[in-house]
Amino acid sequence: MYGRKSFLVGLGSLLGGLVLTSGIEPNFRNVLEGSDERHALQALLVRKEPVKWLFTGDSITQGAKHTHGMRSYSEVFAERVRWEKGRSRDAVLNSAVSGNTSRDLWNDMDWRVSQYRPHVVFIMLGTNDAADTKEVSVEEYIKNLEACIGRIRSENAIPVLISPPTIITELAQERKNLPDYVKAMIRLVDKEKILFIDNYTYWSKALHEEYPGLVNQKFMNDALHPNGYGHQIIAQVIFRYLGIFDPKDATCGGAYYEGKH
């Protein structure tokens, strides 16, 4: 385990066979340049000892149902790190629970996070918090996230927040305020100097420019959940931020065939 770190790199974009060339970049949080967390996370990616990477959140991170058997983004991450980067002894854990909010995670930190003693904890939450039926205000959402971040740091792990992908608002009016939750997350990131992967901005800008009018058809399975190709997009955004994206490799969209066809 390590104390705080940070990373963040610029983003172009590619995904499994599809090339994104728009040039619009997500909102990178370079305020952490030179911080302890950045350097520690970069050190974890190259150290000889194995690392435990933990992903937690809701059904999107769980990869429940909507990938149709394709890998979820945490599983694509595992393939990138454990196979393509040669870190086969690293453990990639997923404790996400479908339907959960930041309140659920905060009330279940012992089971979902602490028992695993991870080195790095990726959190993607907000899609359910924004639902009217969950009754989690923006204020409580931020309070819960801040508490989770504090707990993770107190256990000498590195927290990384990931903003959720966009939703099809006209089909999910009960979550129409999701942008307010994302904006609040960004304010928290700036306030607490948290490592942040701005997946939401990428989906709302660059992806829509590259596939005008087609994003939902290509990358969403319903109004809330990315399909398997959408999970590839999320994984590759993470790779860009971590500085481990290589367009020649299969998880980053490179062609890969073995043997004769």
N, C-alpha and C positions, 0 to 999 in steps of 0.2 A: 504494500500500500504506500501511497505517496500523498503528500500534502497538495496544495493548490497548484494548478497549471492552466495554461491556456494555449490556444493554437489559433488558427483561422487563416485561410488562404483564399485567394481569388477563385472565381468560378467561371468556367466556360460551360460546356456540357455535352454529354453524350449518354446514350442509354442503349442497352441491348440492341444493336443493329440500327438504331435511329440516331441521327446526329442532330444535336441542337446547336444552331449557329447564331442565335439572336444577339449574343454579346451582352444582353442585359444581365447584370449581376445581382444576386441577393444582397440584402442589407448586412454586410459583414461588420462584426463588432470588433474592430481592431484596437479598441481602447485597452485591450489586455496585452498588447504587444510588450514582450519583455517580462511578463508577470511570472511568478513561481508556477502557477498552475499550467500555463502554456508550456513552459520548458519541461515540467515533469511529465506532462502527457506525451510530448514528443519523445522524451527519454523512454517511456514505456513501450513505444512502438519499435524501439531498436534494442532494448535490453535483452540479455540472454535468458533471464529467468522468465517463466510463464506469467501471463497477466490474466486477470479475471475482469471481463467487460460485461456489465449488466445493463440490460434494457428493461424499462418498465413504463407502464402507461395504461392505455385502454385497449379496445378491440383492434385498433389500427396496429399498434405495436405487437399485440398478441398474434396478429396475422390470422385472426379468426375468420373462417368461412369464405371471405370475399376474394382470396387469392386463387381459388379453384385449384388448389394443390401446388401452385407455384410457391417459390420461396418468399417469405416475408422479408422486410428490409433488414431485420437483425440476422436472419439466416444468410442473406447475401453478404452482409458484413462479415459473418463467420467464415464464409468461403474466401472472401478477400484476404482476411488476416491469417486464417489458419492454413489455407492452402497456397494461395497466390503469393502471399508475403512470407511463407515458410514458417509461420509461428504455430506449428501443429499442437503444441502443448498448451496454448492459450485456451481459456474457457470462455465461451460466449453464452451468457445466461439470459433468460427472458422470463420475467415475473409479471408481465402485463396481464390485466384482467378485463375482459370485455364488459362494457357498461360502466367502468369505474371513472371517478372524478379525482381531483386533487384531494378532496376530503377523504376518500377511500384510501388513497395511498398514504396520507399522513397517519391515518388510524391503523395502518397495517405495516409500518416500516420495519418492525422486527422480522416479520415473515418475508416480506417482499424484497428487503434490501440487506438489513444488518446481518442476518444469519449467513449470508454468502461471503461476507468480508471482501467485497469487490474493490478493485483498484479504481475503476471508472464507472459512473452511473449515468446513463442517458435517460432522460425523462421527456416523454412527449405526452402532454395532457392539455385539455382545453375544449375539445370537441363536445364532450359530454357535460363539462362544467357550464358551457354556454346554453345547454338545453333548459328551457323554462321549467320542465318537470323535475329537474335535479335541485333547483332552488339553491344554487351556489352562486353568490354574487361575485362580481369582479373583485371586490375587496376581499372576500373570503378566499377566492382562488389564489390571489397573490399572497395572502397570509399563509395559506397552506403550502404553496410552493417555497416560500421563504423559509418556513419551518423545516421542510424536507431538505432543502439545500444546507441549512445549518446543521442538521443531523448528519448528513452525508459528510460534510467537512469535518465535523467533530470526530468522525470515525476514520479520518485520514484518507478518505477517498476523494476523487475528483468528480464533481457534479457537472453535467452538461445538459442544458435545456435545449429541446428541439421544438420549434413551433409546428403545429399540426398543418397538414395540407389544407387547401381550400375545400369548401363544400359547395354543393349545388343549392344555393340559398332558396331559390324559388320552390324547391321540393323539400326544404327543411326549414320552414319559417320559424319553427320553435327554437332554432339555433342561429337566427339572423344576426345576433349580437356577437358572434364569434370574433369578428375583427376587433372589438373592444377588448376582448380577453388577450388577443395577441399583442395589441398595443401596450396593455398593462404588463405583459410578460417582458416586453422590450424595455420598459421603464425599470422593471426589477433587475434585469440584466445589467443595465447601466449603473444602477444604484449599488448593487452588491458585487459588481465585477465578476459576473458568472460567464463561463464559456457558453456560447450560444450558436446554434445552427439554425439559420433563418429559412427554414423550409417553406413557410407560408408565403414569403415574398417571392421566392423562386416560382412557386406554383401560380401565384397571382399575376406575375409579370412575364418572366422569360418563357415559361412553358406555354402561356397563352399566345405570346407573340410567335413562337415557333409553330404552334398548331392552332391557329385562329379558328374558333368555333368547333374544335375537335377534341379539346382536352378531356372533357367529361366522357366522351365516347371511347377514347383510347385508353384512358388511365383510371377511370372510376368504375366501380361495380354497382354502386348505388349513390344516393345523395351524399353520403358521409364517408364511404370506405374506398380507398384506392384498390384497384385490382392488382394482379401480379406484376403487370408492367409499371403500374404506379409505385409499387414497392421498389422496383428497380430504380426508379427516379429518386426516391427518398434516399436509398442506399448510396447512390452516386453523388448526391448533394453532400452527404456525410463524408464520403471519400475526398471530395474537393476541399472541404473544410479541414480535414485532417492531413491533407497533403499527400494522400496515398492513391490518388486517381491516376491511372495509366490507360489511355485509350486502346492500347494493344492487348490488354488483358480482358478475359471474358466477362468478369463481373462489371467491367466498365464499358461494355459494349463492343469489345473486340471480337472478331470472328475466331472461332476455335473449332477445329475438326481434327480428329485423330484417326489415322488409317486411311484407306482408300474408299471413295464413295462414287 
